Amino acid sequence: MNYFLLSIAIIVVVAVWFFIIRKTTASPPSAEAKRLDDQRFAQLLITELKLYNRKAVDAGRASGDLYRRLRSEIDRSRQMYDKSVGARSSEHADYFHEELVNDLAGGDVSNLGTDYPHLTRTV
């Protein structure tokens, strides 16, 4: 019986050791992988906005006032994006803004309206 417990203890120690070694030697995600993750997260947030606010999106595009109609939803999604991306946001483009213009606003920044706070950003 003691050999059985000793065998179990050895297996546990080896498994923990293997997990720790593997965890510490794993290479961190590349900058390109992080960039793609940020871009995909922005796409997901904007797709969600479109999905749950289809009528407001259509009306906002037609009237050129998407931001006024969806201010709380856009701001909430922006906060989620900024929280997720954090310090990396200064490393590359603002994918949230790009997706907002290209997808939600149909490629026309003026569809967001004059009260959209990031009109000076370029896509």
matplotlib code that plots the C-alpha trace (Angstrom):
import matplotlib.pyplot as plt

x = [0.0, 2.8, 4.2, 0.8, 0.8, 4.4, 3.6, 0.7, 2.8, 5.5, 3.0, 1.5, 4.9, 6.0, 2.7, 2.9, 6.6, 5.7, 2.9, 5.1, 8.0, 5.7, 3.9, 7.2, 8.8, 5.8, 6.4, 4.2, 1.8, 3.4, 2.5, 0.7, -1.4, -2.3, -3.2, -5.5, -7.1, -7.8, -9.2, -11.4, -12.7, -13.6, -15.4, -17.3, -18.5, -19.7, -21.4, -23.2, -24.3, -25.7, -27.4, -29.3, -30.0, -30.8, -33.7, -31.7, -28.6, -30.7, -32.4, -29.1, -27.4, -30.3, -30.3, -26.6, -27.0, -25.9, -24.0, -26.9, -29.2, -26.8, -24.7, -25.0, -24.4, -21.4, -19.9, -20.4, -18.8, -15.9, -15.3, -15.2, -12.8, -10.5, -10.6, -9.7, -7.0, -5.6, -2.1, -1.7, -4.1, -1.3, 0.8, -1.4, -4.6, -7.9, -9.7, -12.9, -13.1, -12.2, -15.0, -17.5, -16.9, -16.4, -19.1, -21.7, -21.6, -21.3, -17.9, -19.0, -17.9, -20.5, -23.2, -22.1, -23.2, -21.6, -21.8, -19.5, -16.5, -13.8, -14.4, -10.7, -9.5, -8.7, -9.6]
y = [0.0, 2.4, 1.8, 2.8, 6.1, 6.8, 6.2, 8.5, 11.2, 10.8, 11.1, 14.3, 15.9, 15.1, 16.4, 19.6, 20.0, 19.5, 22.0, 24.6, 24.1, 24.2, 27.3, 29.2, 28.2, 28.9, 31.8, 34.8, 35.7, 37.7, 41.3, 40.2, 37.7, 40.5, 42.8, 40.3, 39.6, 43.3, 43.6, 40.6, 41.9, 45.2, 43.3, 41.3, 44.4, 46.1, 43.0, 42.8, 46.4, 45.8, 42.6, 44.0, 47.5, 46.8, 49.4, 52.1, 51.4, 51.6, 54.8, 56.3, 55.6, 57.2, 60.3, 60.5, 60.4, 56.9, 58.1, 60.1, 57.1, 54.5, 56.6, 54.5, 51.2, 52.6, 54.1, 50.8, 48.9, 51.4, 51.0, 47.2, 47.5, 50.0, 47.8, 44.7, 46.3, 48.5, 49.8, 48.0, 50.5, 53.0, 50.3, 50.2, 51.5, 52.1, 49.0, 49.9, 53.2, 51.5, 48.9, 51.5, 53.5, 50.7, 48.3, 50.2, 53.4, 51.7, 53.2, 56.8, 58.5, 61.3, 58.7, 58.8, 62.4, 65.6, 64.7, 61.7, 62.6, 60.9, 62.7, 63.7, 60.0, 58.6, 55.2]
z = [0.0, 0.7, -2.8, -4.2, -2.3, -3.2, -6.9, -6.8, -5.1, -7.7, -10.5, -8.9, -8.5, -12.0, -13.4, -11.4, -12.4, -16.1, -15.9, -14.3, -16.7, -19.7, -18.4, -17.8, -21.1, -23.4, -25.7, -25.2, -28.0, -30.8, -31.5, -34.6, -32.6, -30.1, -33.0, -34.5, -31.2, -30.7, -34.2, -33.8, -30.5, -32.1, -34.9, -32.3, -30.4, -33.6, -34.9, -31.5, -31.8, -35.3, -34.3, -31.3, -32.8, -36.4, -36.8, -35.0, -37.2, -40.4, -39.2, -38.0, -41.3, -43.2, -40.9, -40.3, -36.5, -35.5, -32.5, -31.1, -31.5, -30.1, -27.8, -24.7, -26.6, -28.5, -25.3, -23.4, -26.2, -26.4, -22.7, -23.1, -25.9, -24.1, -20.9, -22.9, -25.1, -22.4, -22.8, -26.2, -27.8, -28.3, -30.1, -33.2, -34.8, -33.1, -34.4, -32.5, -34.4, -37.7, -37.3, -36.1, -39.3, -41.8, -40.5, -38.4, -40.4, -43.7, -44.5, -44.1, -40.9, -41.4, -40.7, -37.1, -36.8, -35.7, -32.0, -32.4, -30.3, -32.5, -35.8, -36.0, -36.2, -39.5, -40.9]

ax = plt.figure().add_subplot(projection="3d")
ax.plot(x, y, z, "-o")
ax.set_aspect("equal")
plt.show()
